[in-house]
Amino acid sequence: MTNQELILEAKKARERAYTPYSHFKVGAALLTKSGKIYHGCNIENAAYTPTNCAERTAFFKAVYDGEREFAKIAIVGGADGADTDELCAPCGVCRQVMMEFCNPEEFQIILANGEDNYLELSLKELLPYGFGPKNLAHVES
Ligand code: THU
């Protein structure tokens, strides 16, 4: 799975975004280490705070299916689903959800606005000094 292919999947996912309030449509394509793709879109809510970001939709679908090993995620976002020059970076809550399931040094996050215009960063770069399961290892064992 190339980065370009994963970005195209994220664009497909963006078409499903439910955004009657912000009109900002985001799509995510999450690649498992076993090679499966989980798509996610943002799903807004009249009460605003229950809104779910595209990245978390993809993660939660995958985890429900029993997947817990992830390689990378591609994210595309823009007003009204239009292509833009801007890159859409995951919010802090989504970075924290990634921290739960991903190795921060290995997991790659592709911020894209086109197949050939993207930035690829590790979770550690986007969430330095992140708090994760390892911080609670002594509590759990
Ligand atoms: N949003 C995402 O889905 N992912 C991001 O990475 C940033 C923000 C959504 C939430 C909301 O529906 C809209 O974009 C505007 O914040």
Residues whose N, C-alpha, C, O or C-beta is under 5 A from the ligand:
A	BS01	THU	S22 F24 V26 N42 E44 T51 N52 C53 A54 A89 P90 C91
